[in-house]
Amino acid sequence: MSHSSSSSAASVRGGPVGGYIRLMDQLSRYAAYLASVMFVAGVASICHMVFVRYVLGMSTSWQTEFTIFAVTGAMLMGSGYVLMTGGHVAITLLPDALGGASRKVMQLIAGLFGLAFCAALAYSSWLYVAEAWHGQWTTGTVWNPPLWPALLPVAVGASLLTLQYVAEILRGEA
């Protein structure tokens, strides 16, 4: 399944559906840029940790935890863009062999399953963020930051992925 943000269905389709598809494509692009920044921050944190530990001979307290949060958040923040561009792993042997309407039906069914899973993940993630916020949870480590900022990119990313699934289904490519 090869997608592109300039897919003919999105560029031809007007009205609210086309507007929604274009909006989600743009949001997914912006989220991917943010994911890139988060990933680079995680890599910089590891480099800092290596320098502090092995060059300066000092202990570290926050770098590993920050990297885990940054890279995990980046993975989910960029997931809508990956879906939009078809960069995910897909086994398309059977749909490609069938072609035509059968392929479209299989893509729709797979898209609906993906949408349901991502919607459940987004809902659960937001509940988890709310619990962490209201409970004033911390990580319980030496650094011990509040947990909700680390969980927020997971909830936002899962929500954007859910909304991008809707766009792909409307586009006719999921």
C-alpha positions as CSV (number, residue, x, y, z in Angstrom):
1,M,0.0,0.0,0.0
2,S,1.8,3.1,-1.1
3,H,0.4,6.3,0.1
4,S,1.5,9.9,-0.5
5,S,0.2,13.1,1.0
6,S,-0.6,14.2,-2.5
7,S,-2.9,11.2,-3.1
8,S,-5.4,11.7,-5.9
9,A,-8.3,11.0,-3.6
10,A,-7.3,13.7,-1.2
11,S,-6.5,16.3,-3.8
12,V,-9.6,15.7,-5.9
13,R,-12.0,15.4,-3.0
14,G,-13.4,18.7,-1.8
15,G,-15.8,19.6,0.9
16,P,-15.6,18.7,4.5
17,V,-14.2,15.2,3.8
18,G,-11.3,16.5,1.7
19,G,-10.7,19.3,4.2
20,Y,-10.5,16.8,7.0
21,I,-8.1,14.6,5.1
22,R,-5.9,17.6,4.3
23,L,-6.0,18.8,7.9
24,M,-5.0,15.4,9.3
25,D,-2.2,15.1,6.7
26,Q,-0.9,18.5,7.8
27,L,-1.2,17.7,11.5
28,S,0.6,14.4,10.9
29,R,3.4,16.3,9.2
30,Y,3.8,18.7,12.1
31,A,3.7,15.9,14.6
32,A,6.5,14.1,12.6
33,Y,8.6,17.3,12.8
34,L,8.1,17.3,16.6
35,A,8.9,13.6,16.7
36,S,12.2,14.3,15.0
37,V,13.0,16.9,17.6
38,M,12.1,14.5,20.4
39,F,14.3,11.8,18.8
40,V,17.3,14.1,18.4
41,A,16.8,15.2,22.1
42,G,16.9,11.6,23.1
43,V,20.1,11.0,21.1
44,A,21.7,14.2,22.6
45,S,20.8,13.0,26.1
46,I,22.6,9.7,25.5
47,C,25.7,11.5,24.1
48,H,25.6,13.7,27.2
49,M,25.4,10.7,29.5
50,V,28.3,9.0,27.8
51,F,30.4,12.2,28.1
52,V,29.5,12.7,31.8
53,R,30.1,9.1,32.7
54,Y,33.1,8.1,30.7
55,V,35.0,11.4,30.2
56,L,34.2,13.2,33.4
57,G,33.8,10.1,35.5
58,M,30.6,11.3,37.1
59,S,27.3,9.5,37.7
60,T,24.2,10.4,35.8
61,S,20.7,10.6,37.1
62,W,18.2,11.7,34.4
63,Q,19.6,10.9,30.9
64,T,18.4,7.3,30.6
65,E,14.9,8.1,31.8
66,F,14.7,11.2,29.6
67,T,15.8,9.2,26.5
68,I,13.2,6.5,27.1
69,F,10.5,9.1,27.4
70,A,11.7,11.2,24.4
71,V,12.2,8.2,22.0
72,T,8.9,6.5,23.1
73,G,7.0,9.8,22.6
74,A,8.7,10.3,19.3
75,M,7.6,6.9,18.1
76,L,4.0,7.6,18.7
77,M,4.1,11.3,17.7
78,G,5.4,10.2,14.3
79,S,3.1,7.3,13.8
80,G,0.3,9.2,12.0
81,Y,2.8,10.4,9.4
82,V,4.1,6.9,8.9
83,L,0.6,5.7,8.3
84,M,-0.1,8.6,5.9
85,T,3.0,7.9,3.9
86,G,2.7,4.1,3.9
87,G,5.9,3.7,5.7
88,H,4.6,1.0,8.0
89,V,5.3,-2.7,7.5
90,A,2.5,-4.4,5.6
91,I,2.0,-7.8,4.2
92,T,0.1,-7.3,1.0
93,L,0.6,-10.5,-0.9
94,L,-3.1,-11.6,-0.7
95,P,-4.7,-8.2,-1.3
96,D,-2.3,-7.5,-4.2
97,A,-3.1,-10.9,-5.7
98,L,-6.8,-10.4,-5.4
99,G,-6.9,-6.8,-6.6
100,G,-10.0,-4.8,-7.4
101,A,-12.9,-4.7,-5.0
102,S,-11.6,-7.6,-2.9
103,R,-8.4,-5.6,-2.2
104,K,-10.4,-2.5,-1.2
105,V,-12.7,-4.5,1.1
106,M,-9.6,-6.2,2.8
107,Q,-8.0,-2.7,3.2
108,L,-11.2,-1.3,4.7
109,I,-11.5,-4.2,7.2
110,A,-7.8,-3.9,8.2
111,G,-8.2,-0.1,8.5
112,L,-11.3,-0.6,10.7
113,F,-9.4,-3.0,13.0
114,G,-6.4,-0.5,13.1
115,L,-8.8,2.3,13.9
116,A,-10.5,0.4,16.7
117,F,-7.2,-0.6,18.3
118,C,-5.8,2.9,18.1
119,A,-9.0,4.5,19.5
120,A,-8.8,2.1,22.5
121,L,-5.1,3.0,22.9
122,A,-5.8,6.7,22.7
123,Y,-8.7,6.5,25.2
124,S,-6.6,4.4,27.6
125,S,-3.6,6.7,27.2
126,W,-5.7,9.8,28.1
127,L,-7.1,8.0,31.2
128,Y,-3.5,7.2,32.2
129,V,-2.4,10.8,31.7
130,A,-5.3,12.0,33.8
131,E,-4.6,9.5,36.6
132,A,-0.9,10.5,36.6
133,W,-1.9,14.2,36.7
134,H,-4.5,13.9,39.5
135,G,-2.5,11.4,41.5
136,Q,0.7,13.6,41.2
137,W,2.5,10.5,40.1
138,T,6.3,10.6,39.7
139,T,8.6,8.1,38.2
140,G,10.1,7.0,41.6
141,T,13.6,7.2,40.3
142,V,16.6,9.2,41.4
143,W,15.5,12.0,39.0
144,N,11.8,11.5,40.0
145,P,10.1,13.9,37.6
146,P,6.3,14.0,37.3
147,L,5.0,11.2,35.1
148,W,2.2,13.0,33.2
149,P,4.6,15.0,30.8
150,A,6.2,11.7,29.7
151,L,2.8,10.1,29.1
152,L,1.3,13.1,27.2
153,P,3.1,12.4,23.9
154,V,1.8,8.8,24.0
155,A,-1.8,10.0,24.4
156,V,-1.4,12.8,21.8
157,G,0.4,10.5,19.3
158,A,-2.2,7.7,19.7
159,S,-5.0,10.3,19.2
160,L,-3.4,11.6,16.0
161,L,-2.9,8.1,14.7
162,T,-6.6,7.3,15.4
163,L,-7.6,10.5,13.5
164,Q,-5.2,9.7,10.7
165,Y,-6.8,6.2,10.4
166,V,-10.1,8.0,9.8
167,A,-8.5,10.1,7.1
168,E,-7.0,7.0,5.4
169,I,-10.3,5.2,5.5
170,L,-12.0,8.3,4.0
171,R,-9.2,8.5,1.4
172,G,-10.0,4.9,0.5
173,E,-6.4,3.7,1.2
174,A,-7.0,1.9,4.5
